[in-house]
Amino acid sequence: MDSPDSSTPPEPPTLAKWGAAKHPFYRLTRKPGIEKKIDPVEYVLIFEGELIYIDQINLKIGRQSSNDIIIRDKHNLISRRHAIISYENGEYLIKDVGSVNGTYVNNNPTVRKKARRLSSGDVISFSARVKAEFLKVSEARFAESHRVGPAKDKPYRLTINKADGPPIDPVQYALLFGAERVYIDRVEFKIGRSFDNNIVIQDAEEKISAYLSRLYLDDDVYYIENVGISDSITVNGVPLPKGRPFALEQKAVISFGAGIEASFLYVKDLPF
C-alpha cells in the first residue's frame, strides 16, 4: 500500500491529454495500452463528460505514469496504483489494488484486492472526489466534444463531437489518424473543418473544406462520401468523386487532403 506524496510528480511529456482543462481538481490522461484488446468494444467510462473506451482486458488506474488511465489530482487522493478494471469470463470487474483512499461503486466501498462485478450505470469513485460512470456504448450520451488535441507529429488538430444517429453497439471499427483513434460508435459521422461536424479537422493552412465528407453505415456496410467542393479525398490512392459513396473495407487508407490520412481498422487490429 502506498501513501500520499508531498508533491505531484511531473507529467510525462509524451502522453495524449484528455480534457485536462475541464477538471480543475484533477488531470486525466489515457495512455495507449499494450494489453490484449477487447473486440468489439462494449463499455465506456465517462469522467464528467470525458469518455474513455474500455478496449483492453485490463485497465490499470492510478497516479503513476505506468497506469493506462492516469489521474493526477491536486491533493494526491489518487494512489500511485489505485484500481484495475478487468474483463474476465464475459464480465467486467473492478478491484482496488491497495489504494489509500479507497474505491467505491455506487457510494459503497469495495473490499481491497477483491474484485467486484460492474453493471451498466454503476458510478465508480476513485477516492471521494474523482467519479466515472460505467456505461454500455449504446447508453452513452455526450453533450460536448470528448477528445480534443493535436495528433502526434501532425500539423493539424482533431476534435471529436457527438455523432449523429443511433449508436452502434458493439463497436467494431475505428479511424486511426496517426496516433489518434476515433471509434465508429454511431451510424453517421460528418467530417470537415467546421465545428458543427462530428470529426473536426483543423489544418494550419485551412485546406480542409468546412464540410468535407461523411462516413455512414448502411445495411451492414460502411461508406464514405465526398460532400466537399473538390475531389481532394482519396481511398487507397483513388480519388473519390463528389456525391458518389464508396464502400470501405478493412485497412482502407482515407486521405482527406493536406497530407491528412486515416486508416479504417477493426478495433482488434489497432496497433496500441
Secondary structure, 3 states (H helix, E strand, C coil): CCCCCCCCCCCCCCCCECCHHHCCCEEEEECCCCCCECCCECEEEEECCEEEECCECEEEEECCCCCCEEEEECCCCCCCCCEEEEEECCEEEEEECCCCCCEEECCEECCCCCCEECCCCCEEEECCCEEEEEEEHHHCCCCCCCEEEECCCCCEEEEECCCEEEECCCECEEEEECCEEEECCEEEEEEECCCCCCEEEEECCCCCCCCCEEEEEECCEEEEEECCCCCCCEECCEECCECCCEECCCCEEEECCCCCEEEEEEHHHCCC
